[in-house]
Structure formats: structure tokens, C-alpha cells
């Protein structure tokens, strides 16, 4: 597929936040998306931020992605990034039922990402609680990566549908910790992609 040149100004910026329990693969997905490499070792993240110019549906955008801590001792930071994010990837592992059960503590759910799909042959599928009648984007950051770009791009599509003017206008650039976005710029929906 031929891609057009990256425009140099007035690109819309989307603040995406990757959340979920510790050890479910949030950083592995994020690093795979940004650097196209799989990091097999678990190294707990406190907070990492990444920027990427990317083309989604023939429109260029800047993705400002915050990879967050999953450990409970960092839960106090959660409220800050929940206020400042435009969209959220809520990641859980198919090998850890508790990580699925904990997705409820992340309000403003956007997109649930079932990660470590490559391990499905080695582990029985985690029985999903019936109260969550949702579908998921199944991903794996392990080489060869599966649906990693799709997860981030689908989230931007949801934001564009909910806030159409963001596709045309550049969002004010702010730092994660200093941003005090108004409620009108936050996305309040759950994405249930087709199976």
C-alpha cells in the first residue's frame, strides 16, 4: 500500500492510555506498536510516554500513548490519566482470569484487548465472566505480532466517530501531567468490535 508524505503541521493528536493489571503485556504491546520489537522480559512500568506519526484510513495523526503502571501501589496515578486521555486500551491476559475481572476498576472503558493470544495453545482459555457480554480485539506482541497496530488504530477510529472535529483540527499540545482537559473532550463509550 502506498503511503502519502507525512504532513508537517496541523495534525490531530490523540492521547491514548494503555491500562490493565501488572504483567499482562501492556508495555510489550506498546513497544511492539512503536518499535516493532517484542520485549519478552517483564519489567514493571511506572509510566512511559511515546509519540508516533501514523496514517489511519488515509489520514495522518499523532498518537501520544501513555503506558501505565499496572501495580496497585500506583493506582493513585490512575485518576490523572483517566482525566487526560482521549481513549483507553484496557489490556488483560488470557492466562490470568483476575486481570480480566479487574477491568471493571477502569472507568470510561473504550477498547478491551485480549493479549498473549499466542499462548492460547499452552493455556486453557480463561473463562470469561458472563456479565461481560463484549467482544475483544485479540492481540499478541510476540513475533510475529498479531493485531497490535489494529488495536491502536481502531481506538483512534472510535475517537474520530465520537469527536469528529478532532479529525480535522489539531489538539492543543500538553504534557500528560499538566493537562486538565475538559469533560467535553473525553470519550465516554465502550467499543465492542465485531468478532
HELIX and SHEET records of a PDB file:
HELIX    1   1 UNK A   26  UNK A   35  1                                  10    
HELIX    2   2 UNK A   72  UNK A   77  5                                   6    
HELIX    3   3 UNK A   78  UNK A   84  1                                   7    
HELIX    4   4 UNK A   97  UNK A  101  1                                   5    
HELIX    5   5 UNK A  102  UNK A  105  5                                   4    
HELIX    6   6 UNK A  117  UNK A  119  5                                   3    
HELIX    7   7 UNK A  148  UNK A  162  1                                  15    
HELIX    8   8 UNK A  164  UNK A  167  5                                   4    
HELIX    9   9 UNK A  183  UNK A  185  5                                   3    
SHEET    1   A 6 UNK A  47  UNK A  56  0                                        
SHEET    2   A 6 UNK A  59  UNK A  68 -1                                        
SHEET    3   A 6 UNK A  12  UNK A  19  1                                        
SHEET    4   A 6 UNK A  87  UNK A  93  1                                        
SHEET    5   A 6 UNK A 111  UNK A 115  1                                        
SHEET    6   A 6 UNK A 137  UNK A 138  1                                        
END                                                                             
